């Protein structure tokens, strides 16, 4: 009977030490994620929330292993540390809960910034096409001939002997090019929005679940307080 109890006690000690090791590794990993800190930058904050949430299984498992066996064969210094660790669980529950509004606002901000960037790039390209169109409409036959020569140099076949026909051909291609550019811009915005929202939902649900689990750990470790 004593041998069985001794084996069980050794197993408990082993699990606890694994828990302490995982907790230290998790702490080092979290510090690496947070440095260099850039609080106030919504993009960095959202990415950091995602990185922390994706790593949360390790500290949760570590805490569970450390508290395993409750007060069995604990030393006085360890009792003090466990009391501190129990309150840390409550603190982490609050931190992960606060990640929810921070993540929501961060997602909205990043989505708006992505849309703005894509729209600006599309507008710049549209403006360039508009400039070409204006040059063609205002250009003299000699200007059109020079344009045809430039196109030929770039590997685009163009009839430099018939500037008016060249003008008509290029103008007929500008409108479809504008439409394709706008369509491509809309597709890029949609794809980026979908990817962003998928990650944000995963991270926010992960933060909520983590908050609940850390709170349950705190409630379940009242014996340590």
N, C-alpha and C positions, 0 to 999 in steps of 0.2 A: 504493500500500500504506500509506504514511504517512497519506494522507488518510483512508483507511478506519479506521485505528487512532485517528486524531484524532477522527473522528465517534463511534466507539465510546466513547472516553474521555469525550467531552462528554455522551453519553447516560448514562454511569455517574454522572458528577458530578450531572447533573440529577435522576436517580432518588434519589441520596443526599440532595440538598437537599430534595426532596419528603418524604423520610423524616424528616429533621430537623424540617421544618415540621409534619408530622402528629404527631410525638412531642410537640412543644410544645403543640399544640392538645389532644392527648389528656391531657397533664398538667394543663392548665388546666381541662378538663372534669371530670377526676377530683377535683381540689381543690374544685370547685363542688359535686360530689356529697357529699363528705366534710364540708363545712362547712354548718351547724354540726354538729359531731360529737356523738353521743349514745351512746357505747359503754356497754354494759350494758343498753341497751334492746333487747330481742330483736326487736321489731317493726322498729325502725330498722335494726338489723343485717341482718335478712333483706332488707329493701327495698334497702339499700345494696349487698348482695351481688348482688342482681338488677340494679341499675343499673350496677355495675362490670362484671359479666359481659356485659351487653348492649352495652357500649362497648369490649370487649376486641379486636374485629377491627382497630380503628384502631391501637393500639400494636403489635399483632402485625405488621401491614403496615408500619408505620413502622420497626420493628426490621429486618425483612427488607430493606427498601430501603436502610437505613443500612449494613447489612453487605454489601450487594451489591457484587460485585467484589473481595471480600476485601481483600487488602493493596495492591491496585493504586493507585498514585499517592496514598498516604496521607502526611499530614504528621505530624511528631513529636507535636504536641499532640493531633491526632486519634487517633493510636495509643493515647495514654494514656486518652482518653475512651472508645475502643472497648473497651479492657480493662475499664474500669469498667462499661460498658454490658453487656458479656458476663456479668459477675457479677450485674448487675441482673436479667438473664434468669433466672438460677438462683434468685435471691431471689423473683422474681415466681412462678416455678414452685412454690415452697414456700408462698407466700401463697395462691395459688389452691387448692393442695392442702389447706391448713388451713381454707379456706372450706367444705369438705365437711362436717366434723362440726359446725361452727358453723351452717351452713345447716340441717342435719338437726334439731338441737336447737331452732333458731329456728322451724322449721316446726311441730314438735310443740307448742311453747309457744304460738304464734299460733293454732293450731287449737284448743287447749284454751281459750284466752282467748275466741275467737269463740263456741265452744259455751257457755261460761259466760255470756257477755253475752246471747246469744239466749235461754238458759234462764231467766236472771233476768228479762228482759223478759216472757217468756211467763208466768212465775210471778206477776209483778205484775198482769198482766191477769187471770189466773185468780183471784187473790185478790180483785180488784175484783168479778168475777162472783160469787164466793163470798159476798162481803159483801152484794151485792144479793139473793142467794138467802136469806140469813139474815134480812135486813130484811123480805123478803116473808113469810117463815114466821112471824116474830115480830110483824109489824106489825098494827095494829088496822085495822078497816074505814076509819076516817078517814085513817090513814096511806096506805092503798092508794088512796083517793080523791085525796089530795094528789099521789101519785105519778102517777096517771093525768092529772091536770091539768098536771103538769110535762112529761109525755111529749107531751101535745097542744101545749104551748107550743113544744116542740122539733120539732114537725112530725110526730110519730109518733102515728098514730091510736090512741086508747085510750078504752074505754067507762068513764067515771067514774061512771056510774049503777049499774054492776054490779061492785063491787070484787073479789068472789070470782072472777068469770070473768076479770077482768084479771089477777089473781094466777095463775090456772091458765095463761093464755096466756103470760105472761112466764116462768114456771117451765119451761114446755114448750120455750121457746127457749134457755134457759140451757145445758142439757146439750149440744145440738148445737153451740152456740157454743164451749163448752169443747173439744169434739172437733175442731172446725175449727181452733181456736187451736193445739192440740197438733200437728195434722197440718201446719199452715203452719209451725210452728216446726221440725219435722223436715225439711221441704222446704228451708227457708232454711239450716239447718245443712248439709244435703247439698250444696246448691249452692255455699256458701262453701267447704266442704271440698274439693270438686272443683276449684274455681278456684285455691285455695291450693296444692293438690298438683300441679296442672298446671304452675303457675309455678315451684314449688320444684324439680320434676324437671328442667324446662328449665334453670333456673339452675345446679343442681348438676351436671348433665351438661356444661353450658357451662364451669363452673369446672374440672371434671376434664379436659376437652379442652384448655382453655387452659393448664393446668398441664403437660400432656404437650408441647404445642407450644413453650412457653417453655423447657422442659427440652431439647427438640430443638435450639432455637436456641442454647442454652448449649453443648450438645455439639458443634454444628456450627461454633462460633466459637472453637475452641481455638487457632486461628491468631492470634487477637487477644490471647490471654492469654500 
